[in-house]
Amino acid sequence: MTSPSSKNPNSEQISREKRRSEQLRANLARRKQQLRSRRSGAADDRDEGITAAEQTSSDTPTSDS
């Protein structure tokens, strides 16, 4: 015989699955937006982006050898 908990998941398991599905949807939306911005050539608006690409020519060190 199967246990009754396998047929009727408890509220903790349901809320965990709901949270997980919401996080997956949010992640998918972020990835889609990132892909769209890359296709259009726009800069990525994340704070943790590469700052070296934003340096001007006066900021770059010159080789004086």
mmCIF file of the N, C-alpha and C atoms, coordinates in Angstrom:
data_MODEL
# 
_entry.id   MODEL 
# 
loop_
_atom_site.group_PDB 
_atom_site.id 
_atom_site.type_symbol 
_atom_site.label_atom_id 
_atom_site.label_alt_id 
_atom_site.label_comp_id 
_atom_site.label_asym_id 
_atom_site.label_entity_id 
_atom_site.label_seq_id 
_atom_site.pdbx_PDB_ins_code 
_atom_site.Cartn_x 
_atom_site.Cartn_y 
_atom_site.Cartn_z 
_atom_site.occupancy 
_atom_site.B_iso_or_equiv 
_atom_site.pdbx_formal_charge 
_atom_site.auth_seq_id 
_atom_site.auth_comp_id 
_atom_site.auth_asym_id 
_atom_site.auth_atom_id 
_atom_site.pdbx_PDB_model_num 
ATOM 1   N N  . MET A 1 1  ? 0.830  -1.185 0.000   1.00 0.00 ? 1  MET A N  1 
ATOM 2   C CA . MET A 1 1  ? 0.000  0.000  0.000   1.00 0.00 ? 1  MET A CA 1 
ATOM 3   C C  . MET A 1 1  ? 0.877  1.251  0.000   1.00 0.00 ? 1  MET A C  1 
ATOM 4   N N  . THR A 1 2  ? 0.390  2.265  -0.645  1.00 0.00 ? 2  THR A N  1 
ATOM 5   C CA . THR A 1 2  ? 1.135  3.521  -0.678  1.00 0.00 ? 2  THR A CA 1 
ATOM 6   C C  . THR A 1 2  ? 0.734  4.388  0.499   1.00 0.00 ? 2  THR A C  1 
ATOM 7   N N  . SER A 1 3  ? 1.643  5.229  0.912   1.00 0.00 ? 3  SER A N  1 
ATOM 8   C CA . SER A 1 3  ? 1.342  6.108  2.035   1.00 0.00 ? 3  SER A CA 1 
ATOM 9   C C  . SER A 1 3  ? 0.447  7.256  1.568   1.00 0.00 ? 3  SER A C  1 
ATOM 10  N N  . PRO A 1 4  ? -0.396 7.761  2.432   1.00 0.00 ? 4  PRO A N  1 
ATOM 11  C CA . PRO A 1 4  ? -1.301 8.842  2.033   1.00 0.00 ? 4  PRO A CA 1 
ATOM 12  C C  . PRO A 1 4  ? -0.561 10.132 1.680   1.00 0.00 ? 4  PRO A C  1 
ATOM 13  N N  . SER A 1 5  ? 0.647  10.324 2.205   1.00 0.00 ? 5  SER A N  1 
ATOM 14  C CA . SER A 1 5  ? 1.382  11.557 1.921   1.00 0.00 ? 5  SER A CA 1 
ATOM 15  C C  . SER A 1 5  ? 1.867  11.610 0.474   1.00 0.00 ? 5  SER A C  1 
ATOM 16  N N  . SER A 1 6  ? 2.008  10.444 -0.178  1.00 0.00 ? 6  SER A N  1 
ATOM 17  C CA . SER A 1 6  ? 2.458  10.450 -1.568  1.00 0.00 ? 6  SER A CA 1 
ATOM 18  C C  . SER A 1 6  ? 1.356  10.925 -2.512  1.00 0.00 ? 6  SER A C  1 
ATOM 19  N N  . LYS A 1 7  ? 0.092  10.712 -2.127  1.00 0.00 ? 7  LYS A N  1 
ATOM 20  C CA . LYS A 1 7  ? -1.019 11.160 -2.962  1.00 0.00 ? 7  LYS A CA 1 
ATOM 21  C C  . LYS A 1 7  ? -1.370 12.617 -2.685  1.00 0.00 ? 7  LYS A C  1 
ATOM 22  N N  . ASN A 1 8  ? -1.270 13.031 -1.447  1.00 0.00 ? 8  ASN A N  1 
ATOM 23  C CA . ASN A 1 8  ? -1.595 14.403 -1.051  1.00 0.00 ? 8  ASN A CA 1 
ATOM 24  C C  . ASN A 1 8  ? -0.347 15.065 -0.476  1.00 0.00 ? 8  ASN A C  1 
ATOM 25  N N  . PRO A 1 9  ? 0.400  15.785 -1.302  1.00 0.00 ? 9  PRO A N  1 
ATOM 26  C CA . PRO A 1 9  ? 1.610  16.428 -0.795  1.00 0.00 ? 9  PRO A CA 1 
ATOM 27  C C  . PRO A 1 9  ? 1.244  17.508 0.223   1.00 0.00 ? 9  PRO A C  1 
ATOM 28  N N  . ASN A 1 10 ? 2.091  17.662 1.222   1.00 0.00 ? 10 ASN A N  1 
ATOM 29  C CA . ASN A 1 10 ? 1.796  18.637 2.263   1.00 0.00 ? 10 ASN A CA 1 
ATOM 30  C C  . ASN A 1 10 ? 2.024  20.060 1.763   1.00 0.00 ? 10 ASN A C  1 
ATOM 31  N N  . SER A 1 11 ? 1.579  21.014 2.538   1.00 0.00 ? 11 SER A N  1 
ATOM 32  C CA . SER A 1 11 ? 1.636  22.415 2.106   1.00 0.00 ? 11 SER A CA 1 
ATOM 33  C C  . SER A 1 11 ? 3.073  22.908 1.963   1.00 0.00 ? 11 SER A C  1 
ATOM 34  N N  . GLU A 1 12 ? 3.996  22.365 2.745   1.00 0.00 ? 12 GLU A N  1 
ATOM 35  C CA . GLU A 1 12 ? 5.403  22.772 2.634   1.00 0.00 ? 12 GLU A CA 1 
ATOM 36  C C  . GLU A 1 12 ? 5.968  22.381 1.273   1.00 0.00 ? 12 GLU A C  1 
ATOM 37  N N  . GLN A 1 13 ? 5.659  21.182 0.834   1.00 0.00 ? 13 GLN A N  1 
ATOM 38  C CA . GLN A 1 13 ? 6.141  20.717 -0.467  1.00 0.00 ? 13 GLN A CA 1 
ATOM 39  C C  . GLN A 1 13 ? 5.507  21.525 -1.601  1.00 0.00 ? 13 GLN A C  1 
ATOM 40  N N  . ILE A 1 14 ? 4.244  21.839 -1.465  1.00 0.00 ? 14 ILE A N  1 
ATOM 41  C CA . ILE A 1 14 ? 3.555  22.628 -2.488  1.00 0.00 ? 14 ILE A CA 1 
ATOM 42  C C  . ILE A 1 14 ? 4.153  24.024 -2.570  1.00 0.00 ? 14 ILE A C  1 
ATOM 43  N N  . SER A 1 15 ? 4.387  24.646 -1.413  1.00 0.00 ? 15 SER A N  1 
ATOM 44  C CA . SER A 1 15 ? 4.950  25.995 -1.431  1.00 0.00 ? 15 SER A CA 1 
ATOM 45  C C  . SER A 1 15 ? 6.377  25.982 -1.974  1.00 0.00 ? 15 SER A C  1 
ATOM 46  N N  . ARG A 1 16 ? 7.123  24.930 -1.707  1.00 0.00 ? 16 ARG A N  1 
ATOM 47  C CA . ARG A 1 16 ? 8.488  24.801 -2.235  1.00 0.00 ? 16 ARG A CA 1 
ATOM 48  C C  . ARG A 1 16 ? 8.461  24.702 -3.759  1.00 0.00 ? 16 ARG A C  1 
ATOM 49  N N  . GLU A 1 17 ? 7.541  23.891 -4.280  1.00 0.00 ? 17 GLU A N  1 
ATOM 50  C CA . GLU A 1 17 ? 7.417  23.751 -5.735  1.00 0.00 ? 17 GLU A CA 1 
ATOM 51  C C  . GLU A 1 17 ? 6.955  25.057 -6.378  1.00 0.00 ? 17 GLU A C  1 
ATOM 52  N N  . LYS A 1 18 ? 6.056  25.774 -5.705  1.00 0.00 ? 18 LYS A N  1 
ATOM 53  C CA . LYS A 1 18 ? 5.577  27.050 -6.233  1.00 0.00 ? 18 LYS A CA 1 
ATOM 54  C C  . LYS A 1 18 ? 6.716  28.068 -6.271  1.00 0.00 ? 18 LYS A C  1 
ATOM 55  N N  . ARG A 1 19 ? 7.506  28.146 -5.193  1.00 0.00 ? 19 ARG A N  1 
ATOM 56  C CA . ARG A 1 19 ? 8.659  29.058 -5.158  1.00 0.00 ? 19 ARG A CA 1 
ATOM 57  C C  . ARG A 1 19 ? 9.648  28.721 -6.254  1.00 0.00 ? 19 ARG A C  1 
ATOM 58  N N  . ARG A 1 20 ? 9.904  27.444 -6.427  1.00 0.00 ? 20 ARG A N  1 
ATOM 59  C CA . ARG A 1 20 ? 10.863 26.993 -7.446  1.00 0.00 ? 20 ARG A CA 1 
ATOM 60  C C  . ARG A 1 20 ? 10.384 27.370 -8.844  1.00 0.00 ? 20 ARG A C  1 
ATOM 61  N N  . SER A 1 21 ? 9.111  27.170 -9.124  1.00 0.00 ? 21 SER A N  1 
ATOM 62  C CA . SER A 1 21 ? 8.597  27.507 -10.450 1.00 0.00 ? 21 SER A CA 1 
ATOM 63  C C  . SER A 1 21 ? 8.645  29.014 -10.689 1.00 0.00 ? 21 SER A C  1 
ATOM 64  N N  . GLU A 1 22 ? 8.384  29.819 -9.651  1.00 0.00 ? 22 GLU A N  1 
ATOM 65  C CA . GLU A 1 22 ? 8.477  31.274 -9.795  1.00 0.00 ? 22 GLU A CA 1 
ATOM 66  C C  . GLU A 1 22 ? 9.915  31.707 -10.053 1.00 0.00 ? 22 GLU A C  1 
ATOM 67  N N  . GLN A 1 23 ? 10.865 31.081 -9.363  1.00 0.00 ? 23 GLN A N  1 
ATOM 68  C CA . GLN A 1 23 ? 12.273 31.413 -9.568  1.00 0.00 ? 23 GLN A CA 1 
ATOM 69  C C  . GLN A 1 23 ? 12.725 31.021 -10.967 1.00 0.00 ? 23 GLN A C  1 
ATOM 70  N N  . LEU A 1 24 ? 12.262 29.879 -11.450 1.00 0.00 ? 24 LEU A N  1 
ATOM 71  C CA . LEU A 1 24 ? 12.622 29.455 -12.802 1.00 0.00 ? 24 LEU A CA 1 
ATOM 72  C C  . LEU A 1 24 ? 12.055 30.411 -13.852 1.00 0.00 ? 24 LEU A C  1 
ATOM 73  N N  . ARG A 1 25 ? 10.812 30.863 -13.649 1.00 0.00 ? 25 ARG A N  1 
ATOM 74  C CA . ARG A 1 25 ? 10.220 31.819 -14.582 1.00 0.00 ? 25 ARG A CA 1 
ATOM 75  C C  . ARG A 1 25 ? 10.977 33.143 -14.578 1.00 0.00 ? 25 ARG A C  1 
ATOM 76  N N  . ALA A 1 26 ? 11.367 33.615 -13.393 1.00 0.00 ? 26 ALA A N  1 
ATOM 77  C CA . ALA A 1 26 ? 12.121 34.867 -13.297 1.00 0.00 ? 26 ALA A CA 1 
ATOM 78  C C  . ALA A 1 26 ? 13.481 34.725 -13.962 1.00 0.00 ? 26 ALA A C  1 
ATOM 79  N N  . ASN A 1 27 ? 14.128 33.579 -13.774 1.00 0.00 ? 27 ASN A N  1 
ATOM 80  C CA . ASN A 1 27 ? 15.427 33.328 -14.395 1.00 0.00 ? 27 ASN A CA 1 
ATOM 81  C C  . ASN A 1 27 ? 15.288 33.301 -15.913 1.00 0.00 ? 27 ASN A C  1 
ATOM 82  N N  . LEU A 1 28 ? 14.258 32.661 -16.405 1.00 0.00 ? 28 LEU A N  1 
ATOM 83  C CA . LEU A 1 28 ? 14.036 32.604 -17.846 1.00 0.00 ? 28 LEU A CA 1 
ATOM 84  C C  . LEU A 1 28 ? 13.800 34.002 -18.416 1.00 0.00 ? 28 LEU A C  1 
ATOM 85  N N  . ALA A 1 29 ? 13.033 34.813 -17.708 1.00 0.00 ? 29 ALA A N  1 
ATOM 86  C CA . ALA A 1 29 ? 12.778 36.182 -18.167 1.00 0.00 ? 29 ALA A CA 1 
ATOM 87  C C  . ALA A 1 29 ? 14.069 36.987 -18.204 1.00 0.00 ? 29 ALA A C  1 
ATOM 88  N N  . ARG A 1 30 ? 14.932 36.827 -17.179 1.00 0.00 ? 30 ARG A N  1 
ATOM 89  C CA . ARG A 1 30 ? 16.229 37.527 -17.171 1.00 0.00 ? 30 ARG A CA 1 
ATOM 90  C C  . ARG A 1 30 ? 17.089 37.094 -18.337 1.00 0.00 ? 30 ARG A C  1 
ATOM 91  N N  . ARG A 1 31 ? 17.129 35.799 -18.594 1.00 0.00 ? 31 ARG A N  1 
ATOM 92  C CA . ARG A 1 31 ? 17.952 35.289 -19.694 1.00 0.00 ? 31 ARG A CA 1 
ATOM 93  C C  . ARG A 1 31 ? 17.436 35.770 -21.041 1.00 0.00 ? 31 ARG A C  1 
ATOM 94  N N  . LYS A 1 32 ? 16.127 35.813 -21.214 1.00 0.00 ? 32 LYS A N  1 
ATOM 95  C CA . LYS A 1 32 ? 15.554 36.312 -22.467 1.00 0.00 ? 32 LYS A CA 1 
ATOM 96  C C  . LYS A 1 32 ? 15.901 37.785 -22.668 1.00 0.00 ? 32 LYS A C  1 
ATOM 97  N N  . GLN A 1 33 ? 15.779 38.581 -21.602 1.00 0.00 ? 33 GLN A N  1 
ATOM 98  C CA . GLN A 1 33 ? 16.094 40.004 -21.697 1.00 0.00 ? 33 GLN A CA 1 
ATOM 99  C C  . GLN A 1 33 ? 17.570 40.206 -22.013 1.00 0.00 ? 33 GLN A C  1 
ATOM 100 N N  . GLN A 1 34 ? 18.423 39.406 -21.411 1.00 0.00 ? 34 GLN A N  1 
ATOM 101 C CA . GLN A 1 34 ? 19.858 39.497 -21.673 1.00 0.00 ? 34 GLN A CA 1 
ATOM 102 C C  . GLN A 1 34 ? 20.146 39.158 -23.132 1.00 0.00 ? 34 GLN A C  1 
ATOM 103 N N  . LEU A 1 35 ? 19.492 38.143 -23.649 1.00 0.00 ? 35 LEU A N  1 
ATOM 104 C CA . LEU A 1 35 ? 19.689 37.750 -25.041 1.00 0.00 ? 35 LEU A CA 1 
ATOM 105 C C  . LEU A 1 35 ? 19.203 38.845 -25.989 1.00 0.00 ? 35 LEU A C  1 
ATOM 106 N N  . ARG A 1 36 ? 18.062 39.450 -25.673 1.00 0.00 ? 36 ARG A N  1 
ATOM 107 C CA . ARG A 1 36 ? 17.549 40.540 -26.514 1.00 0.00 ? 36 ARG A CA 1 
ATOM 108 C C  . ARG A 1 36 ? 18.519 41.721 -26.540 1.00 0.00 ? 36 ARG A C  1 
ATOM 109 N N  . SER A 1 37 ? 19.077 42.065 -25.381 1.00 0.00 ? 37 SER A N  1 
ATOM 110 C CA . SER A 1 37 ? 19.990 43.206 -25.343 1.00 0.00 ? 37 SER A CA 1 
ATOM 111 C C  . SER A 1 37 ? 21.273 42.898 -26.099 1.00 0.00 ? 37 SER A C  1 
ATOM 112 N N  . ARG A 1 38 ? 21.718 41.670 -26.062 1.00 0.00 ? 38 ARG A N  1 
ATOM 113 C CA . ARG A 1 38 ? 22.920 41.302 -26.807 1.00 0.00 ? 38 ARG A CA 1 
ATOM 114 C C  . ARG A 1 38 ? 22.660 41.333 -28.305 1.00 0.00 ? 38 ARG A C  1 
ATOM 115 N N  . ARG A 1 39 ? 21.479 40.915 -28.721 1.00 0.00 ? 39 ARG A N  1 
ATOM 116 C CA . ARG A 1 39 ? 21.143 40.918 -30.147 1.00 0.00 ? 39 ARG A CA 1 
ATOM 117 C C  . ARG A 1 39 ? 21.058 42.336 -30.692 1.00 0.00 ? 39 ARG A C  1 
ATOM 118 N N  . SER A 1 40 ? 20.518 43.242 -29.896 1.00 0.00 ? 40 SER A N  1 
ATOM 119 C CA . SER A 1 40 ? 20.355 44.618 -30.363 1.00 0.00 ? 40 SER A CA 1 
ATOM 120 C C  . SER A 1 40 ? 21.636 45.419 -30.218 1.00 0.00 ? 40 SER A C  1 
ATOM 121 N N  . GLY A 1 41 ? 22.624 44.876 -29.561 1.00 0.00 ? 41 GLY A N  1 
ATOM 122 C CA . GLY A 1 41 ? 23.897 45.555 -29.404 1.00 0.00 ? 41 GLY A CA 1 
ATOM 123 C C  . GLY A 1 41 ? 23.921 46.503 -28.223 1.00 0.00 ? 41 GLY A C  1 
ATOM 124 N N  . ALA A 1 42 ? 22.873 46.532 -27.419 1.00 0.00 ? 42 ALA A N  1 
ATOM 125 C CA . ALA A 1 42 ? 22.835 47.410 -26.258 1.00 0.00 ? 42 ALA A CA 1 
ATOM 126 C C  . ALA A 1 42 ? 23.721 46.849 -25.153 1.00 0.00 ? 42 ALA A C  1 
ATOM 127 N N  . ALA A 1 43 ? 24.210 47.737 -24.321 1.00 0.00 ? 43 ALA A N  1 
ATOM 128 C CA . ALA A 1 43 ? 25.057 47.312 -23.208 1.00 0.00 ? 43 ALA A CA 1 
ATOM 129 C C  . ALA A 1 43 ? 24.215 46.571 -22.183 1.00 0.00 ? 43 ALA A C  1 
ATOM 130 N N  . ASP A 1 44 ? 24.834 45.639 -21.501 1.00 0.00 ? 44 ASP A N  1 
ATOM 131 C CA . ASP A 1 44 ? 24.173 44.888 -20.451 1.00 0.00 ? 44 ASP A CA 1 
ATOM 132 C C  . ASP A 1 44 ? 24.020 45.802 -19.246 1.00 0.00 ? 44 ASP A C  1 
ATOM 133 N N  . ASP A 1 45 ? 22.850 45.854 -18.631 1.00 0.00 ? 45 ASP A N  1 
ATOM 134 C CA . ASP A 1 45 ? 22.613 46.796 -17.545 1.00 0.00 ? 45 ASP A CA 1 
ATOM 135 C C  . ASP A 1 45 ? 22.927 46.231 -16.163 1.00 0.00 ? 45 ASP A C  1 
ATOM 136 N N  . ARG A 1 46 ? 23.605 45.121 -16.086 1.00 0.00 ? 46 ARG A N  1 
ATOM 137 C CA . ARG A 1 46 ? 23.969 44.554 -14.789 1.00 0.00 ? 46 ARG A CA 1 
ATOM 138 C C  . ARG A 1 46 ? 25.113 45.348 -14.172 1.00 0.00 ? 46 ARG A C  1 
ATOM 139 N N  . ASP A 1 47 ? 25.158 45.407 -12.850 1.00 0.00 ? 47 ASP A N  1 
ATOM 140 C CA . ASP A 1 47 ? 26.227 46.108 -12.149 1.00 0.00 ? 47 ASP A CA 1 
ATOM 141 C C  . ASP A 1 47 ? 27.533 45.346 -12.195 1.00 0.00 ? 47 ASP A C  1 
ATOM 142 N N  . GLU A 1 48 ? 27.476 44.038 -12.278 1.00 0.00 ? 48 GLU A N  1 
ATOM 143 C CA . GLU A 1 48 ? 28.686 43.231 -12.216 1.00 0.00 ? 48 GLU A CA 1 
ATOM 144 C C  . GLU A 1 48 ? 29.327 43.013 -13.583 1.00 0.00 ? 48 GLU A C  1 
ATOM 145 N N  . GLY A 1 49 ? 28.999 43.849 -14.547 1.00 0.00 ? 49 GLY A N  1 
ATOM 146 C CA . GLY A 1 49 ? 29.567 43.718 -15.890 1.00 0.00 ? 49 GLY A CA 1 
ATOM 147 C C  . GLY A 1 49 ? 31.054 44.027 -15.908 1.00 0.00 ? 49 GLY A C  1 
ATOM 148 N N  . ILE A 1 50 ? 31.683 43.812 -17.026 1.00 0.00 ? 50 ILE A N  1 
ATOM 149 C CA . ILE A 1 50 ? 33.115 44.049 -17.157 1.00 0.00 ? 50 ILE A CA 1 
ATOM 150 C C  . ILE A 1 50 ? 33.348 45.548 -17.275 1.00 0.00 ? 50 ILE A C  1 
ATOM 151 N N  . THR A 1 51 ? 34.072 46.106 -16.332 1.00 0.00 ? 51 THR A N  1 
ATOM 152 C CA . THR A 1 51 ? 34.328 47.542 -16.349 1.00 0.00 ? 51 THR A CA 1 
ATOM 153 C C  . THR A 1 51 ? 35.495 47.897 -17.252 1.00 0.00 ? 51 THR A C  1 
ATOM 154 N N  . ALA A 1 52 ? 36.338 46.943 -17.573 1.00 0.00 ? 52 ALA A N  1 
ATOM 155 C CA . ALA A 1 52 ? 37.488 47.217 -18.427 1.00 0.00 ? 52 ALA A CA 1 
ATOM 156 C C  . ALA A 1 52 ? 37.051 47.647 -19.820 1.00 0.00 ? 52 ALA A C  1 
ATOM 157 N N  . ALA A 1 53 ? 35.924 47.184 -20.278 1.00 0.00 ? 53 ALA A N  1 
ATOM 158 C CA . ALA A 1 53 ? 35.440 47.544 -21.609 1.00 0.00 ? 53 ALA A CA 1 
ATOM 159 C C  . ALA A 1 53 ? 34.978 48.993 -21.662 1.00 0.00 ? 53 ALA A C  1 
ATOM 160 N N  . GLU A 1 54 ? 34.694 49.582 -20.515 1.00 0.00 ? 54 GLU A N  1 
ATOM 161 C CA . GLU A 1 54 ? 34.201 50.950 -20.462 1.00 0.00 ? 54 GLU A CA 1 
ATOM 162 C C  . GLU A 1 54 ? 35.315 51.977 -20.302 1.00 0.00 ? 54 GLU A C  1 
ATOM 163 N N  . GLN A 1 55 ? 36.570 51.565 -20.151 1.00 0.00 ? 55 GLN A N  1 
ATOM 164 C CA . GLN A 1 55 ? 37.672 52.500 -19.959 1.00 0.00 ? 55 GLN A CA 1 
ATOM 165 C C  . GLN A 1 55 ? 37.924 53.295 -21.230 1.00 0.00 ? 55 GLN A C  1 
ATOM 166 N N  . THR A 1 56 ? 38.312 54.552 -21.046 1.00 0.00 ? 56 THR A N  1 
ATOM 167 C CA . THR A 1 56 ? 38.668 55.380 -22.197 1.00 0.00 ? 56 THR A CA 1 
ATOM 168 C C  . THR A 1 56 ? 40.142 55.200 -22.504 1.00 0.00 ? 56 THR A C  1 
ATOM 169 N N  . SER A 1 57 ? 40.598 55.739 -23.605 1.00 0.00 ? 57 SER A N  1 
ATOM 170 C CA . SER A 1 57 ? 41.999 55.566 -23.993 1.00 0.00 ? 57 SER A CA 1 
ATOM 171 C C  . SER A 1 57 ? 42.940 56.250 -23.010 1.00 0.00 ? 57 SER A C  1 
ATOM 172 N N  . SER A 1 58 ? 42.493 57.297 -22.305 1.00 0.00 ? 58 SER A N  1 
ATOM 173 C CA . SER A 1 58 ? 43.355 57.959 -21.331 1.00 0.00 ? 58 SER A CA 1 
ATOM 174 C C  . SER A 1 58 ? 43.491 57.135 -20.056 1.00 0.00 ? 58 SER A C  1 
ATOM 175 N N  . ASP A 1 59 ? 42.566 56.215 -19.811 1.00 0.00 ? 59 ASP A N  1 
ATOM 176 C CA . ASP A 1 59 ? 42.626 55.368 -18.629 1.00 0.00 ? 59 ASP A CA 1 
ATOM 177 C C  . ASP A 1 59 ? 43.541 54.170 -18.816 1.00 0.00 ? 59 ASP A C  1 
ATOM 178 N N  . THR A 1 60 ? 43.815 53.800 -20.040 1.00 0.00 ? 60 THR A N  1 
ATOM 179 C CA . THR A 1 60 ? 44.620 52.615 -20.288 1.00 0.00 ? 60 THR A CA 1 
ATOM 180 C C  . THR A 1 60 ? 46.094 52.949 -20.143 1.00 0.00 ? 60 THR A C  1 
ATOM 181 N N  . PRO A 1 61 ? 46.854 52.066 -19.517 1.00 0.00 ? 61 PRO A N  1 
ATOM 182 C CA . PRO A 1 61 ? 48.285 52.329 -19.350 1.00 0.00 ? 61 PRO A CA 1 
ATOM 183 C C  . PRO A 1 61 ? 49.016 52.221 -20.689 1.00 0.00 ? 61 PRO A C  1 
ATOM 184 N N  . THR A 1 62 ? 50.028 53.028 -20.840 1.00 0.00 ? 62 THR A N  1 
ATOM 185 C CA . THR A 1 62 ? 50.838 52.984 -22.053 1.00 0.00 ? 62 THR A CA 1 
ATOM 186 C C  . THR A 1 62 ? 52.140 52.280 -21.751 1.00 0.00 ? 62 THR A C  1 
ATOM 187 N N  . SER A 1 63 ? 52.691 51.619 -22.719 1.00 0.00 ? 63 SER A N  1 
ATOM 188 C CA . SER A 1 63 ? 53.968 50.932 -22.512 1.00 0.00 ? 63 SER A CA 1 
ATOM 189 C C  . SER A 1 63 ? 55.094 51.885 -22.895 1.00 0.00 ? 63 SER A C  1 
ATOM 190 N N  . ASP A 1 64 ? 55.953 52.198 -21.920 1.00 0.00 ? 64 ASP A N  1 
ATOM 191 C CA . ASP A 1 64 ? 57.070 53.115 -22.137 1.00 0.00 ? 64 ASP A CA 1 
ATOM 192 C C  . ASP A 1 64 ? 58.374 52.349 -22.198 1.00 0.00 ? 64 ASP A C  1 
ATOM 193 N N  . SER A 1 65 ? 58.433 51.270 -22.965 1.00 0.00 ? 65 SER A N  1 
ATOM 194 C CA . SER A 1 65 ? 59.661 50.494 -23.006 1.00 0.00 ? 65 SER A CA 1 
ATOM 195 C C  . SER A 1 65 ? 60.637 50.984 -24.024 1.00 0.00 ? 65 SER A C  1 
# 
